[in-house]
């Protein structure tokens, strides 16, 4: 018998997670993934899971406008112009489309006190972030605030985006390898891989210190697969501690995302259900 339940979709730079109740499935994406391939794969997985969505939450790594159109995506550029709600209108259920970090924050901030200032930073293929200031989503002029990954950083090799310094894909690319090989080499104790990972973590930690000093948050949540790389998270915390103003750092709880690898999909479901 076909299950009727809400479904959350976390579309990332390397994978798509489909979450339906206790069932979940991961499928590969990559920079060439576009609307047609993602739509076909999602429908295939819904059939395989034997699920009829009562609500569909779709989180994407990019800018989403007020009408649910993907304006741009740095890691999945072919998603630009995609309108998922139109693509899945035939499912006959509410469809919510939002940025992946916003989805993660919706899940992680669900029990925050009213008026709290909080943020989430996702370190994956690239760096995503979303913030609430005094209980109100920090959205900006077009709803696109929070693009921490595009924060410009001066380096010895010119100005780089934080993505290019701290995102998993970019750390691997600097060594001429892919993410899976980077993880394998790091686990094997390769000195070059470990040094590159720690440099990426330190870059993110420096940025997080800026966030703490600027926003004075109650809570800062960290998530994303790049945190799993050996030495990355330790370097994040070392730089964060070193460069934050002590009173502001002491006022801020810093923790891992409680939703784990499913946090974005869970937040997408929460948003779709309203």
C-alpha positions as semicolon CSV with decimal commas, in nm:
position;residue;x (nm);y (nm);z (nm)
1;X;0,000;0,000;0,000
2;X;0,141;0,334;-0,103
3;X;0,243;0,554;0,193
4;X;0,116;0,913;0,206
5;X;0,375;1,112;0,404
6;X;0,575;1,436;0,374
7;X;0,902;1,409;0,182
8;X;1,217;1,616;0,216
9;X;1,477;1,659;-0,057
10;X;1,831;1,781;0,009
11;X;1,998;1,855;-0,324
12;X;2,372;1,903;-0,285
13;X;2,678;1,946;-0,499
14;X;2,766;1,575;-0,491
15;X;2,448;1,400;-0,375
16;X;2,072;1,422;-0,338
17;X;1,910;1,287;-0,023
18;X;1,544;1,183;-0,042
19;X;1,388;1,146;0,304
20;X;1,044;0,990;0,350
21;X;0,959;0,887;0,705
22;X;1,213;0,629;0,822
23;X;1,330;0,564;0,468
24;X;1,603;0,757;0,292
25;X;1,809;0,718;-0,021
26;X;2,112;0,900;-0,157
27;X;2,190;0,942;-0,526
28;X;2,480;1,115;-0,695
29;X;2,450;1,462;-0,847
30;X;2,759;1,659;-0,955
31;X;2,809;1,991;-1,138
32;X;2,639;1,865;-1,456
33;X;2,312;1,784;-1,277
34;X;2,022;1,994;-1,400
35;X;1,644;2,014;-1,360
36;X;1,564;1,731;-1,601
37;X;1,796;1,477;-1,441
38;X;1,701;1,575;-1,087
39;X;1,327;1,566;-1,160
40;X;1,356;1,225;-1,324
41;X;1,565;1,083;-1,040
42;X;1,332;1,220;-0,773
43;X;1,027;1,065;-0,941
44;X;1,215;0,738;-0,974
45;X;1,297;0,735;-0,604
46;X;0,941;0,818;-0,501
47;X;0,824;0,519;-0,702
48;X;1,094;0,298;-0,552
49;X;0,999;0,407;-0,200
50;X;0,630;0,364;-0,289
51;X;0,552;0,709;-0,148
52;X;0,286;0,965;-0,233
53;X;0,402;1,300;-0,084
54;X;0,153;1,492;0,127
55;X;0,402;1,779;0,123
56;X;0,731;1,816;-0,063
57;X;1,019;2,025;0,072
58;X;1,304;2,085;-0,172
59;X;1,626;2,244;-0,048
60;X;1,885;2,361;-0,301
61;X;2,240;2,498;-0,269
62;X;2,174;2,844;-0,408
63;X;1,957;3,153;-0,419
64;X;1,580;3,101;-0,431
65;X;1,346;3,395;-0,499
66;X;1,009;3,463;-0,338
67;X;0,830;3,269;-0,616
68;X;1,036;2,955;-0,558
69;X;1,258;3,002;-0,865
70;X;1,626;2,909;-0,835
71;X;1,814;3,225;-0,924
72;X;2,163;3,072;-0,919
73;X;2,366;2,792;-0,768
74;X;2,742;2,803;-0,740
75;X;2,786;2,425;-0,715
76;X;2,499;2,321;-0,946
77;X;2,494;2,600;-1,206
78;X;2,241;2,425;-1,433
79;X;1,970;2,470;-1,169
80;X;1,945;2,842;-1,252
81;X;1,590;2,922;-1,359
82;X;1,442;2,599;-1,221
83;X;1,090;2,619;-1,074
84;X;1,043;2,298;-0,875
85;X;0,688;2,379;-0,761
86;X;0,576;2,392;-1,124
87;X;0,772;2,079;-1,212
88;X;0,599;1,877;-0,940
89;X;0,255;2,041;-0,950
90;X;0,107;1,711;-1,072
91;X;0,180;1,553;-0,733
92;X;-0,107;1,759;-0,592
93;X;0,066;1,854;-0,267
94;X;0,226;2,170;-0,123
95;X;0,580;2,219;-0,256
96;X;0,824;2,440;-0,064
97;X;1,152;2,544;-0,226
98;X;1,427;2,705;-0,020
99;X;1,800;2,742;0,028
100;X;1,961;2,439;0,193
101;X;2,112;2,633;0,484
102;X;1,776;2,800;0,551
103;X;1,620;2,455;0,565
104;X;1,883;2,335;0,811
105;X;1,830;2,639;1,033
106;X;1,452;2,582;1,031
107;X;1,518;2,239;1,182
108;X;1,791;2,336;1,428
109;X;1,625;2,655;1,557
110;X;1,284;2,498;1,623
111;X;1,325;2,511;2,003
112;X;1,510;2,843;2,031
113;X;1,375;3,103;2,268
114;X;1,173;3,381;2,108
115;X;1,401;3,666;2,012
116;X;1,717;3,453;1,995
117;X;1,996;3,528;1,748
118;X;2,132;3,215;1,583
119;X;2,301;3,086;1,272
120;X;2,392;2,766;1,097
121;X;2,695;2,713;0,877
122;X;2,708;2,408;0,652
123;X;3,052;2,296;0,537
124;X;3,003;2,061;0,245
125;X;3,105;2,084;-0,119
126;X;3,099;2,459;-0,052
127;X;2,996;2,676;0,245
128;X;2,632;2,763;0,313
129;X;2,487;2,970;0,595
130;X;2,162;3,115;0,728
131;X;2,090;3,341;1,024
132;X;1,814;3,467;1,251
133;X;1,861;3,797;1,432
134;X;1,650;3,857;1,743
135;X;1,408;3,589;1,629
136;X;1,363;3,720;1,275
137;X;1,513;3,554;0,968
138;X;1,795;3,762;0,825
139;X;1,686;3,773;0,462
140;X;1,800;4,102;0,309
141;X;1,658;4,293;0,013
142;X;1,569;3,987;-0,199
143;X;1,571;3,711;0,063
144;X;1,925;3,606;-0,023
145;X;2,121;3,712;0,285
146;X;2,361;3,459;0,434
147;X;2,592;3,380;0,141
148;X;2,893;3,332;0,366
149;X;3,057;3,109;0,107
150;X;3,092;3,405;-0,127
151;X;3,260;3,619;0,138
152;X;3,579;3,759;-0,022
153;X;3,906;3,678;0,154
154;X;4,244;3,833;0,078
155;X;4,516;3,569;0,031
156;X;4,871;3,555;-0,101
157;X;4,719;3,435;-0,429
158;X;4,465;3,714;-0,466
159;X;4,111;3,752;-0,340
160;X;3,930;3,420;-0,298
161;X;3,581;3,327;-0,190
162;X;3,548;3,147;0,142
163;X;3,405;2,857;-0,061
164;X;3,735;2,827;-0,244
165;X;3,929;2,810;0,083
166;X;3,703;2,600;0,306
167;X;3,465;2,399;0,082
168;X;3,542;2,029;0,052
169;X;3,541;2,024;-0,330
170;X;3,784;2,314;-0,345
171;X;4,023;2,173;-0,083
172;X;4,047;1,855;-0,289
173;X;4,083;2,047;-0,616
174;X;4,387;2,234;-0,482
175;X;4,558;1,896;-0,457
176;X;4,436;1,787;-0,799
177;X;4,209;1,513;-0,660
178;X;3,840;1,458;-0,586
179;X;3,669;1,462;-0,247
180;X;3,666;1,086;-0,200
181;X;4,040;1,062;-0,268
182;X;4,105;1,350;-0,030
183;X;3,924;1,167;0,250
184;X;4,110;0,843;0,174
185;X;4,450;1,012;0,176
186;X;4,373;1,198;0,497
187;X;4,262;0,877;0,670
188;X;4,590;0,720;0,558
189;X;4,784;1,006;0,718
190;X;4,897;1,181;0,400
191;X;5,070;1,500;0,522
192;X;4,973;1,712;0,220
193;X;4,607;1,615;0,247
194;X;4,599;1,679;0,622
195;X;4,766;2,019;0,583
196;X;4,518;2,124;0,312
197;X;4,224;2,012;0,528
198;X;4,350;2,201;0,832
199;X;4,403;2,514;0,622
200;X;4,044;2,490;0,502
201;X;3,915;2,445;0,855
202;X;4,117;2,741;0,978
203;X;3,971;2,960;0,702
204;X;3,618;2,866;0,806
205;X;3,697;2,921;1,175
206;X;3,826;3,269;1,098
207;X;3,501;3,348;0,915
208;X;3,296;3,213;1,206
209;X;3,486;3,439;1,443
210;X;3,374;3,726;1,224
211;X;3,015;3,605;1,248
212;X;3,036;3,582;1,628
213;X;3,192;3,928;1,657
214;X;2,939;4,081;1,417
215;X;2,611;3,920;1,527
216;X;2,674;3,822;1,892
217;X;2,460;3,507;1,848
218;X;2,317;3,286;2,119
219;X;2,372;2,977;1,904
220;X;2,595;2,880;1,612
221;X;2,534;2,538;1,458
222;X;2,785;2,356;1,237
223;X;2,692;2,089;0,985
224;X;2,799;1,932;0,658
225;X;3,013;1,644;0,542
226;X;3,341;1,834;0,527
227;X;3,341;1,844;0,908
228;X;3,415;1,470;0,893
229;X;3,755;1,522;0,733
230;X;4,039;1,453;0,981
231;X;4,158;1,774;1,146
232;X;3,904;2,004;0,978
233;X;3,668;2,061;1,270
234;X;3,953;2,099;1,520
235;X;4,106;2,370;1,302
236;X;3,766;2,543;1,279
237;X;3,737;2,561;1,657
238;X;4,097;2,670;1,709
239;X;4,060;2,967;1,474
240;X;3,716;3,052;1,612
241;X;3,849;3,064;1,967
242;X;4,160;3,260;1,872
243;X;3,985;3,535;1,677
244;X;3,652;3,583;1,858
245;X;3,612;3,852;2,122
246;X;3,605;3,649;2,447
247;X;3,281;3,795;2,591
248;X;3,097;3,737;2,262
249;X;3,236;3,386;2,226
250;X;3,135;3,298;2,582
251;X;2,778;3,412;2,510
252;X;2,753;3,178;2,208
253;X;2,683;2,805;2,218
254;X;2,862;2,635;1,929
255;X;2,747;2,281;1,848
256;X;2,703;2,026;1,574
257;X;2,371;2,000;1,394
258;X;2,148;1,768;1,594
259;X;1,970;1,660;1,278
260;X;2,293;1,504;1,151
261;X;2,323;1,423;0,781
262;X;1,943;1,455;0,739
263;X;1,918;1,805;0,888
264;X;1,853;1,981;0,556
265;X;1,587;1,733;0,443
266;X;1,421;1,750;0,785
267;X;1,410;2,129;0,767
268;X;1,270;2,113;0,415
269;X;0,985;1,893;0,541
270;X;0,923;2,126;0,835
271;X;0,901;2,423;0,597
272;X;0,670;2,242;0,353
273;X;0,435;2,155;0,637
274;X;0,426;2,521;0,742
